[in-house]
Amino acid sequence: MPEQGPASTSRIFTDRYAFDYEAVSAVQPRTWEIGSKRLVELLPPENGDTVLEIGAGTGNSTIEIASANPQIGR
């Protein structure tokens, strides 16, 4: 039976996993970038808005959304 809980999670999310995830995120087409730009078109962030990205992974979508309006609150 597979181990569950924090011990098994720590074996999955290693430094190598993070490196590989970053490498895959950089490959074209960068679907996260397309989705982020579309989200900004549909719901443009306004001054003072707080943006929360859940499951951020590399955080690239957050950067794209924040750059759409530098006056975002957080």
CHARMM internal coordinates of N, CA and C (Angstrom, degrees):
IC EDIT
DIST 1 N 1 CA 1.4469
DIST 1 CA 1 C 1.5296
ANGL 1 N 1 CA 1 C 108.50
DIST 1 C 2 N 1.3567
ANGL 1 CA 1 C 2 N 119.19
DIHE 1 N 1 CA 1 C 2 N 130.31
DIST 2 N 2 CA 1.4542
ANGL 1 C 2 N 2 CA 121.39
DIHE 1 CA 1 C 2 N 2 CA -178.93
DIST 2 CA 2 C 1.5125
ANGL 2 N 2 CA 2 C 111.75
DIHE 1 C 2 N 2 CA 2 C -64.44
DIST 2 C 3 N 1.3210
ANGL 2 CA 2 C 3 N 113.88
DIHE 2 N 2 CA 2 C 3 N 144.58
DIST 3 N 3 CA 1.4589
ANGL 2 C 3 N 3 CA 120.49
DIHE 2 CA 2 C 3 N 3 CA 177.82
DIST 3 CA 3 C 1.5256
ANGL 3 N 3 CA 3 C 109.56
DIHE 2 C 3 N 3 CA 3 C -69.98
DIST 3 C 4 N 1.3229
ANGL 3 CA 3 C 4 N 116.85
DIHE 3 N 3 CA 3 C 4 N 144.12
DIST 4 N 4 CA 1.4573
ANGL 3 C 4 N 4 CA 121.18
DIHE 3 CA 3 C 4 N 4 CA 179.69
DIST 4 CA 4 C 1.5171
ANGL 4 N 4 CA 4 C 109.32
DIHE 3 C 4 N 4 CA 4 C -124.79
DIST 4 C 5 N 1.3264
ANGL 4 CA 4 C 5 N 115.24
DIHE 4 N 4 CA 4 C 5 N 157.46
DIST 5 N 5 CA 1.4584
ANGL 4 C 5 N 5 CA 119.83
DIHE 4 CA 4 C 5 N 5 CA 176.00
DIST 5 CA 5 C 1.5132
ANGL 5 N 5 CA 5 C 112.48
DIHE 4 C 5 N 5 CA 5 C 101.94
DIST 5 C 6 N 1.3337
ANGL 5 CA 5 C 6 N 116.57
DIHE 5 N 5 CA 5 C 6 N -168.49
DIST 6 N 6 CA 1.4679
ANGL 5 C 6 N 6 CA 122.09
DIHE 5 CA 5 C 6 N 6 CA -173.75
DIST 6 CA 6 C 1.5195
ANGL 6 N 6 CA 6 C 114.54
DIHE 5 C 6 N 6 CA 6 C -57.57
DIST 6 C 7 N 1.3250
ANGL 6 CA 6 C 7 N 118.10
DIHE 6 N 6 CA 6 C 7 N -36.31
DIST 7 N 7 CA 1.4709
ANGL 6 C 7 N 7 CA 119.30
DIHE 6 CA 6 C 7 N 7 CA -177.99
DIST 7 CA 7 C 1.5295
ANGL 7 N 7 CA 7 C 111.01
DIHE 6 C 7 N 7 CA 7 C -62.27
DIST 7 C 8 N 1.3254
ANGL 7 CA 7 C 8 N 117.88
DIHE 7 N 7 CA 7 C 8 N -44.37
DIST 8 N 8 CA 1.4603
ANGL 7 C 8 N 8 CA 119.78
DIHE 7 CA 7 C 8 N 8 CA -179.41
DIST 8 CA 8 C 1.5218
ANGL 8 N 8 CA 8 C 110.78
DIHE 7 C 8 N 8 CA 8 C -71.11
DIST 8 C 9 N 1.3233
ANGL 8 CA 8 C 9 N 118.04
DIHE 8 N 8 CA 8 C 9 N -34.94
DIST 9 N 9 CA 1.4638
ANGL 8 C 9 N 9 CA 121.85
DIHE 8 CA 8 C 9 N 9 CA 178.54
DIST 9 CA 9 C 1.5191
ANGL 9 N 9 CA 9 C 110.66
DIHE 8 C 9 N 9 CA 9 C -63.57
DIST 9 C 10 N 1.3193
ANGL 9 CA 9 C 10 N 117.93
DIHE 9 N 9 CA 9 C 10 N -40.71
DIST 10 N 10 CA 1.4630
ANGL 9 C 10 N 10 CA 120.53
DIHE 9 CA 9 C 10 N 10 CA -177.84
DIST 10 CA 10 C 1.5249
ANGL 10 N 10 CA 10 C 111.25
DIHE 9 C 10 N 10 CA 10 C -65.95
DIST 10 C 11 N 1.3088
ANGL 10 CA 10 C 11 N 118.06
DIHE 10 N 10 CA 10 C 11 N -25.52
DIST 11 N 11 CA 1.4651
ANGL 10 C 11 N 11 CA 120.56
DIHE 10 CA 10 C 11 N 11 CA 177.40
DIST 11 CA 11 C 1.5214
ANGL 11 N 11 CA 11 C 111.21
DIHE 10 C 11 N 11 CA 11 C -77.23
DIST 11 C 12 N 1.3188
ANGL 11 CA 11 C 12 N 117.47
DIHE 11 N 11 CA 11 C 12 N -25.61
DIST 12 N 12 CA 1.4629
ANGL 11 C 12 N 12 CA 120.52
DIHE 11 CA 11 C 12 N 12 CA -179.23
DIST 12 CA 12 C 1.5253
ANGL 12 N 12 CA 12 C 110.91
DIHE 11 C 12 N 12 CA 12 C -80.58
DIST 12 C 13 N 1.3157
ANGL 12 CA 12 C 13 N 117.44
DIHE 12 N 12 CA 12 C 13 N -48.40
DIST 13 N 13 CA 1.4649
ANGL 12 C 13 N 13 CA 121.88
DIHE 12 CA 12 C 13 N 13 CA -173.62
DIST 13 CA 13 C 1.5245
ANGL 13 N 13 CA 13 C 110.83
DIHE 12 C 13 N 13 CA 13 C -91.31
DIST 13 C 14 N 1.3105
ANGL 13 CA 13 C 14 N 115.46
DIHE 13 N 13 CA 13 C 14 N 70.16
DIST 14 N 14 CA 1.4577
ANGL 13 C 14 N 14 CA 122.28
DIHE 13 CA 13 C 14 N 14 CA -179.98
DIST 14 CA 14 C 1.5294
ANGL 14 N 14 CA 14 C 109.68
DIHE 13 C 14 N 14 CA 14 C -92.45
DIST 14 C 15 N 1.3231
ANGL 14 CA 14 C 15 N 116.73
DIHE 14 N 14 CA 14 C 15 N 173.84
DIST 15 N 15 CA 1.4649
ANGL 14 C 15 N 15 CA 120.81
DIHE 14 CA 14 C 15 N 15 CA 175.99
DIST 15 CA 15 C 1.5234
ANGL 15 N 15 CA 15 C 110.50
DIHE 14 C 15 N 15 CA 15 C -59.32
DIST 15 C 16 N 1.3153
ANGL 15 CA 15 C 16 N 117.09
DIHE 15 N 15 CA 15 C 16 N -36.90
DIST 16 N 16 CA 1.4726
ANGL 15 C 16 N 16 CA 120.93
DIHE 15 CA 15 C 16 N 16 CA 179.56
DIST 16 CA 16 C 1.5274
ANGL 16 N 16 CA 16 C 110.40
DIHE 15 C 16 N 16 CA 16 C -64.92
DIST 16 C 17 N 1.3198
ANGL 16 CA 16 C 17 N 116.51
DIHE 16 N 16 CA 16 C 17 N -40.88
DIST 17 N 17 CA 1.4698
ANGL 16 C 17 N 17 CA 121.02
DIHE 16 CA 16 C 17 N 17 CA 177.96
DIST 17 CA 17 C 1.5222
ANGL 17 N 17 CA 17 C 109.47
DIHE 16 C 17 N 17 CA 17 C -59.94
DIST 17 C 18 N 1.3273
ANGL 17 CA 17 C 18 N 117.12
DIHE 17 N 17 CA 17 C 18 N -46.54
DIST 18 N 18 CA 1.4704
ANGL 17 C 18 N 18 CA 121.42
DIHE 17 CA 17 C 18 N 18 CA -179.88
DIST 18 CA 18 C 1.5252
ANGL 18 N 18 CA 18 C 110.35
DIHE 17 C 18 N 18 CA 18 C -61.34
DIST 18 C 19 N 1.3338
ANGL 18 CA 18 C 19 N 117.74
DIHE 18 N 18 CA 18 C 19 N -42.53
DIST 19 N 19 CA 1.4629
ANGL 18 C 19 N 19 CA 121.72
DIHE 18 CA 18 C 19 N 19 CA 178.92
DIST 19 CA 19 C 1.5281
ANGL 19 N 19 CA 19 C 110.40
DIHE 18 C 19 N 19 CA 19 C -61.95
DIST 19 C 20 N 1.3228
ANGL 19 CA 19 C 20 N 116.75
DIHE 19 N 19 CA 19 C 20 N -46.46
DIST 20 N 20 CA 1.4670
ANGL 19 C 20 N 20 CA 120.94
DIHE 19 CA 19 C 20 N 20 CA 179.92
DIST 20 CA 20 C 1.5204
ANGL 20 N 20 CA 20 C 111.08
DIHE 19 C 20 N 20 CA 20 C -63.67
DIST 20 C 21 N 1.3266
ANGL 20 CA 20 C 21 N 117.07
DIHE 20 N 20 CA 20 C 21 N -40.08
DIST 21 N 21 CA 1.4686
ANGL 20 C 21 N 21 CA 121.43
DIHE 20 CA 20 C 21 N 21 CA 179.77
DIST 21 CA 21 C 1.5235
ANGL 21 N 21 CA 21 C 110.02
DIHE 20 C 21 N 21 CA 21 C -61.59
DIST 21 C 22 N 1.3192
ANGL 21 CA 21 C 22 N 116.86
DIHE 21 N 21 CA 21 C 22 N -44.17
DIST 22 N 22 CA 1.4670
ANGL 21 C 22 N 22 CA 121.11
DIHE 21 CA 21 C 22 N 22 CA 178.03
DIST 22 CA 22 C 1.5297
ANGL 22 N 22 CA 22 C 110.61
DIHE 21 C 22 N 22 CA 22 C -61.92
DIST 22 C 23 N 1.3160
ANGL 22 CA 22 C 23 N 117.29
DIHE 22 N 22 CA 22 C 23 N -42.06
DIST 23 N 23 CA 1.4657
ANGL 22 C 23 N 23 CA 121.11
DIHE 22 CA 22 C 23 N 23 CA -178.96
DIST 23 CA 23 C 1.5213
ANGL 23 N 23 CA 23 C 110.49
DIHE 22 C 23 N 23 CA 23 C -64.02
DIST 23 C 24 N 1.3161
ANGL 23 CA 23 C 24 N 117.78
DIHE 23 N 23 CA 23 C 24 N -43.13
DIST 24 N 24 CA 1.4640
ANGL 23 C 24 N 24 CA 121.38
DIHE 23 CA 23 C 24 N 24 CA -179.99
DIST 24 CA 24 C 1.5316
ANGL 24 N 24 CA 24 C 110.22
DIHE 23 C 24 N 24 CA 24 C -66.76
DIST 24 C 25 N 1.3293
ANGL 24 CA 24 C 25 N 117.67
DIHE 24 N 24 CA 24 C 25 N -36.83
DIST 25 N 25 CA 1.4690
ANGL 24 C 25 N 25 CA 121.69
DIHE 24 CA 24 C 25 N 25 CA -179.24
DIST 25 CA 25 C 1.5214
ANGL 25 N 25 CA 25 C 112.40
DIHE 24 C 25 N 25 CA 25 C -64.69
DIST 25 C 26 N 1.3121
ANGL 25 CA 25 C 26 N 117.37
DIHE 25 N 25 CA 25 C 26 N -24.61
DIST 26 N 26 CA 1.4586
ANGL 25 C 26 N 26 CA 121.39
DIHE 25 CA 25 C 26 N 26 CA -177.31
DIST 26 CA 26 C 1.5311
ANGL 26 N 26 CA 26 C 113.16
DIHE 25 C 26 N 26 CA 26 C -84.81
DIST 26 C 27 N 1.3180
ANGL 26 CA 26 C 27 N 117.91
DIHE 26 N 26 CA 26 C 27 N -11.54
DIST 27 N 27 CA 1.4595
ANGL 26 C 27 N 27 CA 122.56
DIHE 26 CA 26 C 27 N 27 CA -176.58
DIST 27 CA 27 C 1.5322
ANGL 27 N 27 CA 27 C 110.21
DIHE 26 C 27 N 27 CA 27 C -73.09
DIST 27 C 28 N 1.3164
ANGL 27 CA 27 C 28 N 115.88
DIHE 27 N 27 CA 27 C 28 N 141.43
DIST 28 N 28 CA 1.4668
ANGL 27 C 28 N 28 CA 121.50
DIHE 27 CA 27 C 28 N 28 CA 177.08
DIST 28 CA 28 C 1.5153
ANGL 28 N 28 CA 28 C 109.95
DIHE 27 C 28 N 28 CA 28 C -80.99
DIST 28 C 29 N 1.3068
ANGL 28 CA 28 C 29 N 123.76
DIHE 28 N 28 CA 28 C 29 N 146.12
DIST 29 N 29 CA 1.4619
ANGL 28 C 29 N 29 CA 123.09
DIHE 28 CA 28 C 29 N 29 CA -8.81
DIST 29 CA 29 C 1.5246
ANGL 29 N 29 CA 29 C 110.42
DIHE 28 C 29 N 29 CA 29 C -75.88
DIST 29 C 30 N 1.3024
ANGL 29 CA 29 C 30 N 115.40
DIHE 29 N 29 CA 29 C 30 N 141.68
DIST 30 N 30 CA 1.4572
ANGL 29 C 30 N 30 CA 120.31
DIHE 29 CA 29 C 30 N 30 CA -179.84
DIST 30 CA 30 C 1.5319
ANGL 30 N 30 CA 30 C 107.40
DIHE 29 C 30 N 30 CA 30 C -86.52
DIST 30 C 31 N 1.3056
ANGL 30 CA 30 C 31 N 115.75
DIHE 30 N 30 CA 30 C 31 N 90.66
DIST 31 N 31 CA 1.4632
ANGL 30 C 31 N 31 CA 120.78
DIHE 30 CA 30 C 31 N 31 CA -174.60
DIST 31 CA 31 C 1.5228
ANGL 31 N 31 CA 31 C 112.14
DIHE 30 C 31 N 31 CA 31 C -60.14
DIST 31 C 32 N 1.3334
ANGL 31 CA 31 C 32 N 117.26
DIHE 31 N 31 CA 31 C 32 N -31.59
DIST 32 N 32 CA 1.4708
ANGL 31 C 32 N 32 CA 119.75
DIHE 31 CA 31 C 32 N 32 CA 178.56
DIST 32 CA 32 C 1.5247
ANGL 32 N 32 CA 32 C 110.15
DIHE 31 C 32 N 32 CA 32 C -61.77
DIST 32 C 33 N 1.3402
ANGL 32 CA 32 C 33 N 116.80
DIHE 32 N 32 CA 32 C 33 N -36.63
DIST 33 N 33 CA 1.4604
ANGL 32 C 33 N 33 CA 121.20
DIHE 32 CA 32 C 33 N 33 CA -178.22
DIST 33 CA 33 C 1.5372
ANGL 33 N 33 CA 33 C 110.67
DIHE 32 C 33 N 33 CA 33 C -69.61
DIST 33 C 34 N 1.3090
ANGL 33 CA 33 C 34 N 116.02
DIHE 33 N 33 CA 33 C 34 N -42.02
DIST 34 N 34 CA 1.4671
ANGL 33 C 34 N 34 CA 120.79
DIHE 33 CA 33 C 34 N 34 CA 178.40
DIST 34 CA 34 C 1.5278
ANGL 34 N 34 CA 34 C 109.55
DIHE 33 C 34 N 34 CA 34 C -62.09
DIST 34 C 35 N 1.3287
ANGL 34 CA 34 C 35 N 116.83
DIHE 34 N 34 CA 34 C 35 N -46.78
DIST 35 N 35 CA 1.4531
ANGL 34 C 35 N 35 CA 121.32
DIHE 34 CA 34 C 35 N 35 CA 179.83
DIST 35 CA 35 C 1.5137
ANGL 35 N 35 CA 35 C 112.87
DIHE 34 C 35 N 35 CA 35 C -63.97
DIST 35 C 36 N 1.3301
ANGL 35 CA 35 C 36 N 116.79
DIHE 35 N 35 CA 35 C 36 N -40.12
DIST 36 N 36 CA 1.4609
ANGL 35 C 36 N 36 CA 121.14
DIHE 35 CA 35 C 36 N 36 CA 179.84
DIST 36 CA 36 C 1.5233
ANGL 36 N 36 CA 36 C 111.51
DIHE 35 C 36 N 36 CA 36 C -65.25
DIST 36 C 37 N 1.3160
ANGL 36 CA 36 C 37 N 116.32
DIHE 36 N 36 CA 36 C 37 N -44.19
DIST 37 N 37 CA 1.4678
ANGL 36 C 37 N 37 CA 119.96
DIHE 36 CA 36 C 37 N 37 CA 179.29
DIST 37 CA 37 C 1.5229
ANGL 37 N 37 CA 37 C 110.69
DIHE 36 C 37 N 37 CA 37 C -63.92
DIST 37 C 38 N 1.3123
ANGL 37 CA 37 C 38 N 116.60
DIHE 37 N 37 CA 37 C 38 N -39.05
DIST 38 N 38 CA 1.4678
ANGL 37 C 38 N 38 CA 120.33
DIHE 37 CA 37 C 38 N 38 CA 178.28
DIST 38 CA 38 C 1.5225
ANGL 38 N 38 CA 38 C 110.33
DIHE 37 C 38 N 38 CA 38 C -65.56
DIST 38 C 39 N 1.3161
ANGL 38 CA 38 C 39 N 117.26
DIHE 38 N 38 CA 38 C 39 N -41.79
DIST 39 N 39 CA 1.4551
ANGL 38 C 39 N 39 CA 121.22
DIHE 38 CA 38 C 39 N 39 CA 177.90
DIST 39 CA 39 C 1.5234
ANGL 39 N 39 CA 39 C 111.26
DIHE 38 C 39 N 39 CA 39 C -60.71
DIST 39 C 40 N 1.3256
ANGL 39 CA 39 C 40 N 117.15
DIHE 39 N 39 CA 39 C 40 N -41.72
DIST 40 N 40 CA 1.4592
ANGL 39 C 40 N 40 CA 121.48
DIHE 39 CA 39 C 40 N 40 CA 178.16
DIST 40 CA 40 C 1.5274
ANGL 40 N 40 CA 40 C 110.66
DIHE 39 C 40 N 40 CA 40 C -64.34
DIST 40 C 41 N 1.3263
ANGL 40 CA 40 C 41 N 117.26
DIHE 40 N 40 CA 40 C 41 N -36.15
DIST 41 N 41 CA 1.4684
ANGL 40 C 41 N 41 CA 120.42
DIHE 40 CA 40 C 41 N 41 CA 177.31
DIST 41 CA 41 C 1.5282
ANGL 41 N 41 CA 41 C 110.97
DIHE 40 C 41 N 41 CA 41 C -65.84
DIST 41 C 42 N 1.3240
ANGL 41 CA 41 C 42 N 116.27
DIHE 41 N 41 CA 41 C 42 N -42.50
DIST 42 N 42 CA 1.4656
ANGL 41 C 42 N 42 CA 120.92
DIHE 41 CA 41 C 42 N 42 CA -176.64
DIST 42 CA 42 C 1.5283
ANGL 42 N 42 CA 42 C 112.91
DIHE 41 C 42 N 42 CA 42 C -76.43
DIST 42 C 43 N 1.3221
ANGL 42 CA 42 C 43 N 116.67
DIHE 42 N 42 CA 42 C 43 N -39.81
DIST 43 N 43 CA 1.4625
ANGL 42 C 43 N 43 CA 122.53
DIHE 42 CA 42 C 43 N 43 CA -177.76
DIST 43 CA 43 C 1.5239
ANGL 43 N 43 CA 43 C 109.48
DIHE 42 C 43 N 43 CA 43 C -132.31
DIST 43 C 44 N 1.3209
ANGL 43 CA 43 C 44 N 117.51
DIHE 43 N 43 CA 43 C 44 N 73.32
DIST 44 N 44 CA 1.4650
ANGL 43 C 44 N 44 CA 118.76
DIHE 43 CA 43 C 44 N 44 CA -176.65
DIST 44 CA 44 C 1.5253
ANGL 44 N 44 CA 44 C 111.14
DIHE 43 C 44 N 44 CA 44 C -62.50
DIST 44 C 45 N 1.3262
ANGL 44 CA 44 C 45 N 116.64
DIHE 44 N 44 CA 44 C 45 N 131.62
DIST 45 N 45 CA 1.4658
ANGL 44 C 45 N 45 CA 119.40
DIHE 44 CA 44 C 45 N 45 CA 178.50
DIST 45 CA 45 C 1.5198
ANGL 45 N 45 CA 45 C 110.67
DIHE 44 C 45 N 45 CA 45 C -66.66
DIST 45 C 46 N 1.3161
ANGL 45 CA 45 C 46 N 115.94
DIHE 45 N 45 CA 45 C 46 N 139.20
DIST 46 N 46 CA 1.4501
ANGL 45 C 46 N 46 CA 121.51
DIHE 45 CA 45 C 46 N 46 CA -179.32
DIST 46 CA 46 C 1.5185
ANGL 46 N 46 CA 46 C 109.69
DIHE 45 C 46 N 46 CA 46 C -107.26
DIST 46 C 47 N 1.3305
ANGL 46 CA 46 C 47 N 115.70
DIHE 46 N 46 CA 46 C 47 N 163.65
DIST 47 N 47 CA 1.4587
ANGL 46 C 47 N 47 CA 120.69
DIHE 46 CA 46 C 47 N 47 CA -179.98
DIST 47 CA 47 C 1.5234
ANGL 47 N 47 CA 47 C 110.16
DIHE 46 C 47 N 47 CA 47 C -54.21
DIST 47 C 48 N 1.3204
ANGL 47 CA 47 C 48 N 116.24
DIHE 47 N 47 CA 47 C 48 N 133.78
DIST 48 N 48 CA 1.4524
ANGL 47 C 48 N 48 CA 121.82
DIHE 47 CA 47 C 48 N 48 CA 177.41
DIST 48 CA 48 C 1.5138
ANGL 48 N 48 CA 48 C 115.07
DIHE 47 C 48 N 48 CA 48 C 83.69
DIST 48 C 49 N 1.3353
ANGL 48 CA 48 C 49 N 118.43
DIHE 48 N 48 CA 48 C 49 N -5.07
DIST 49 N 49 CA 1.4638
ANGL 48 C 49 N 49 CA 120.76
DIHE 48 CA 48 C 49 N 49 CA 179.25
DIST 49 CA 49 C 1.5210
ANGL 49 N 49 CA 49 C 110.95
DIHE 48 C 49 N 49 CA 49 C -64.87
DIST 49 C 50 N 1.2992
ANGL 49 CA 49 C 50 N 115.07
DIHE 49 N 49 CA 49 C 50 N 150.79
DIST 50 N 50 CA 1.4522
ANGL 49 C 50 N 50 CA 122.26
DIHE 49 CA 49 C 50 N 50 CA 170.75
DIST 50 CA 50 C 1.5178
ANGL 50 N 50 CA 50 C 106.73
DIHE 49 C 50 N 50 CA 50 C -107.35
DIST 50 C 51 N 1.3224
ANGL 50 CA 50 C 51 N 117.15
DIHE 50 N 50 CA 50 C 51 N 128.73
DIST 51 N 51 CA 1.4549
ANGL 50 C 51 N 51 CA 122.09
DIHE 50 CA 50 C 51 N 51 CA -179.42
DIST 51 CA 51 C 1.5171
ANGL 51 N 51 CA 51 C 107.94
DIHE 50 C 51 N 51 CA 51 C -113.88
DIST 51 C 52 N 1.3307
ANGL 51 CA 51 C 52 N 116.08
DIHE 51 N 51 CA 51 C 52 N 128.76
DIST 52 N 52 CA 1.4574
ANGL 51 C 52 N 52 CA 122.06
DIHE 51 CA 51 C 52 N 52 CA 177.68
DIST 52 CA 52 C 1.5173
ANGL 52 N 52 CA 52 C 107.64
DIHE 51 C 52 N 52 CA 52 C -121.34
DIST 52 C 53 N 1.3076
ANGL 52 CA 52 C 53 N 115.78
DIHE 52 N 52 CA 52 C 53 N 121.82
DIST 53 N 53 CA 1.4648
ANGL 52 C 53 N 53 CA 120.57
DIHE 52 CA 52 C 53 N 53 CA 175.91
DIST 53 CA 53 C 1.5173
ANGL 53 N 53 CA 53 C 107.66
DIHE 52 C 53 N 53 CA 53 C -108.35
DIST 53 C 54 N 1.3064
ANGL 53 CA 53 C 54 N 115.60
DIHE 53 N 53 CA 53 C 54 N 119.52
DIST 54 N 54 CA 1.4651
ANGL 53 C 54 N 54 CA 121.10
DIHE 53 CA 53 C 54 N 54 CA -179.16
DIST 54 CA 54 C 1.5187
ANGL 54 N 54 CA 54 C 108.29
DIHE 53 C 54 N 54 CA 54 C -97.64
DIST 54 C 55 N 1.3190
ANGL 54 CA 54 C 55 N 116.30
DIHE 54 N 54 CA 54 C 55 N 134.25
DIST 55 N 55 CA 1.4539
ANGL 54 C 55 N 55 CA 119.77
DIHE 54 CA 54 C 55 N 55 CA -176.79
DIST 55 CA 55 C 1.5113
ANGL 55 N 55 CA 55 C 110.29
DIHE 54 C 55 N 55 CA 55 C 74.22
DIST 55 C 56 N 1.3238
ANGL 55 CA 55 C 56 N 116.18
DIHE 55 N 55 CA 55 C 56 N 43.67
DIST 56 N 56 CA 1.4535
ANGL 55 C 56 N 56 CA 122.45
DIHE 55 CA 55 C 56 N 56 CA -170.03
DIST 56 CA 56 C 1.5251
ANGL 56 N 56 CA 56 C 114.54
DIHE 55 C 56 N 56 CA 56 C -64.03
DIST 56 C 57 N 1.3075
ANGL 56 CA 56 C 57 N 118.99
DIHE 56 N 56 CA 56 C 57 N -23.46
DIST 57 N 57 CA 1.4638
ANGL 56 C 57 N 57 CA 119.21
DIHE 56 CA 56 C 57 N 57 CA -177.99
DIST 57 CA 57 C 1.5132
ANGL 57 N 57 CA 57 C 110.23
DIHE 56 C 57 N 57 CA 57 C 59.29
DIST 57 C 58 N 1.3047
ANGL 57 CA 57 C 58 N 117.14
DIHE 57 N 57 CA 57 C 58 N -113.83
DIST 58 N 58 CA 1.4673
ANGL 57 C 58 N 58 CA 120.85
DIHE 57 CA 57 C 58 N 58 CA -179.70
DIST 58 CA 58 C 1.5138
ANGL 58 N 58 CA 58 C 112.67
DIHE 57 C 58 N 58 CA 58 C -80.38
DIST 58 C 59 N 1.3308
ANGL 58 CA 58 C 59 N 117.68
DIHE 58 N 58 CA 58 C 59 N -16.46
DIST 59 N 59 CA 1.4556
ANGL 58 C 59 N 59 CA 120.98
DIHE 58 CA 58 C 59 N 59 CA -177.16
DIST 59 CA 59 C 1.5148
ANGL 59 N 59 CA 59 C 113.55
DIHE 58 C 59 N 59 CA 59 C 85.00
DIST 59 C 60 N 1.3268
ANGL 59 CA 59 C 60 N 117.36
DIHE 59 N 59 CA 59 C 60 N 5.13
DIST 60 N 60 CA 1.4654
ANGL 59 C 60 N 60 CA 120.52
DIHE 59 CA 59 C 60 N 60 CA -177.59
DIST 60 CA 60 C 1.5248
ANGL 60 N 60 CA 60 C 112.77
DIHE 59 C 60 N 60 CA 60 C -61.54
DIST 60 C 61 N 1.3297
ANGL 60 CA 60 C 61 N 117.10
DIHE 60 N 60 CA 60 C 61 N -36.84
DIST 61 N 61 CA 1.4682
ANGL 60 C 61 N 61 CA 119.43
DIHE 60 CA 60 C 61 N 61 CA 179.09
DIST 61 CA 61 C 1.5204
ANGL 61 N 61 CA 61 C 110.86
DIHE 60 C 61 N 61 CA 61 C -65.39
DIST 61 C 62 N 1.3109
ANGL 61 CA 61 C 62 N 116.56
DIHE 61 N 61 CA 61 C 62 N -38.62
DIST 62 N 62 CA 1.4636
ANGL 61 C 62 N 62 CA 120.54
DIHE 61 CA 61 C 62 N 62 CA 178.45
DIST 62 CA 62 C 1.5229
ANGL 62 N 62 CA 62 C 110.51
DIHE 61 C 62 N 62 CA 62 C -61.47
DIST 62 C 63 N 1.3042
ANGL 62 CA 62 C 63 N 116.76
DIHE 62 N 62 CA 62 C 63 N -42.31
DIST 63 N 63 CA 1.4658
ANGL 62 C 63 N 63 CA 121.07
DIHE 62 CA 62 C 63 N 63 CA 178.89
DIST 63 CA 63 C 1.5270
ANGL 63 N 63 CA 63 C 109.94
DIHE 62 C 63 N 63 CA 63 C -62.50
DIST 63 C 64 N 1.3171
ANGL 63 CA 63 C 64 N 117.10
DIHE 63 N 63 CA 63 C 64 N -43.02
DIST 64 N 64 CA 1.4663
ANGL 63 C 64 N 64 CA 121.71
DIHE 63 CA 63 C 64 N 64 CA 179.90
DIST 64 CA 64 C 1.5273
ANGL 64 N 64 CA 64 C 110.52
DIHE 63 C 64 N 64 CA 64 C -62.48
DIST 64 C 65 N 1.3224
ANGL 64 CA 64 C 65 N 117.42
DIHE 64 N 64 CA 64 C 65 N -45.28
DIST 65 N 65 CA 1.4571
ANGL 64 C 65 N 65 CA 121.62
DIHE 64 CA 64 C 65 N 65 CA -179.30
DIST 65 CA 65 C 1.5306
ANGL 65 N 65 CA 65 C 110.64
DIHE 64 C 65 N 65 CA 65 C -66.41
DIST 65 C 66 N 1.3151
ANGL 65 CA 65 C 66 N 116.94
DIHE 65 N 65 CA 65 C 66 N -44.11
DIST 66 N 66 CA 1.4691
ANGL 65 C 66 N 66 CA 120.61
DIHE 65 CA 65 C 66 N 66 CA -179.61
DIST 66 CA 66 C 1.5221
ANGL 66 N 66 CA 66 C 111.69
DIHE 65 C 66 N 66 CA 66 C -64.61
DIST 66 C 67 N 1.3189
ANGL 66 CA 66 C 67 N 117.36
DIHE 66 N 66 CA 66 C 67 N -35.43
DIST 67 N 67 CA 1.4640
ANGL 66 C 67 N 67 CA 119.60
DIHE 66 CA 66 C 67 N 67 CA -179.40
DIST 67 CA 67 C 1.5214
ANGL 67 N 67 CA 67 C 112.25
DIHE 66 C 67 N 67 CA 67 C -71.88
DIST 67 C 68 N 1.3420
ANGL 67 CA 67 C 68 N 117.21
DIHE 67 N 67 CA 67 C 68 N -17.64
DIST 68 N 68 CA 1.4605
ANGL 67 C 68 N 68 CA 120.67
DIHE 67 CA 67 C 68 N 68 CA 178.39
DIST 68 CA 68 C 1.5232
ANGL 68 N 68 CA 68 C 111.41
DIHE 67 C 68 N 68 CA 68 C -68.84
DIST 68 C 69 N 1.3338
ANGL 68 CA 68 C 69 N 116.73
DIHE 68 N 68 CA 68 C 69 N -25.92
DIST 69 N 69 CA 1.4578
ANGL 68 C 69 N 69 CA 121.50
DIHE 68 CA 68 C 69 N 69 CA 176.94
DIST 69 CA 69 C 1.5136
ANGL 69 N 69 CA 69 C 108.80
DIHE 68 C 69 N 69 CA 69 C -152.52
DIST 69 C 70 N 1.3443
ANGL 69 CA 69 C 70 N 117.58
DIHE 69 N 69 CA 69 C 70 N 100.27
DIST 70 N 70 CA 1.4617
ANGL 69 C 70 N 70 CA 120.53
DIHE 69 CA 69 C 70 N 70 CA -177.87
DIST 70 CA 70 C 1.5250
ANGL 70 N 70 CA 70 C 113.79
DIHE 69 C 70 N 70 CA 70 C -63.97
DIST 70 C 71 N 1.3216
ANGL 70 CA 70 C 71 N 118.08
DIHE 70 N 70 CA 70 C 71 N -9.51
DIST 71 N 71 CA 1.4638
ANGL 70 C 71 N 71 CA 120.95
DIHE 70 CA 70 C 71 N 71 CA -178.06
DIST 71 CA 71 C 1.5394
ANGL 71 N 71 CA 71 C 111.91
DIHE 70 C 71 N 71 CA 71 C -91.49
DIST 71 C 72 N 1.3262
ANGL 71 CA 71 C 72 N 117.86
DIHE 71 N 71 CA 71 C 72 N 8.35
DIST 72 N 72 CA 1.4624
ANGL 71 C 72 N 72 CA 120.15
DIHE 71 CA 71 C 72 N 72 CA 177.31
DIST 72 CA 72 C 1.5296
ANGL 72 N 72 CA 72 C 108.09
DIHE 71 C 72 N 72 CA 72 C -59.03
DIST 72 C 73 N 1.3019
ANGL 72 CA 72 C 73 N 115.74
DIHE 72 N 72 CA 72 C 73 N 137.43
DIST 73 N 73 CA 1.4665
ANGL 72 C 73 N 73 CA 120.14
DIHE 72 CA 72 C 73 N 73 CA -177.85
DIST 73 CA 73 C 1.5059
ANGL 73 N 73 CA 73 C 113.71
DIHE 72 C 73 N 73 CA 73 C -61.74
DIST 73 C 74 N 1.3262
ANGL 73 CA 73 C 74 N 116.71
DIHE 73 N 73 CA 73 C 74 N -52.35
DIST 74 N 74 CA 1.4680
ANGL 73 C 74 N 74 CA 121.48
DIHE 73 CA 73 C 74 N 74 CA -179.84
DIST 74 CA 74 C 1.5117
ANGL 74 N 74 CA 74 C 108.59
DIHE 73 C 74 N 74 CA 74 C -150.15
END
COOR INIT
IC SEED 1 N 1 CA 1 C
IC BUILD
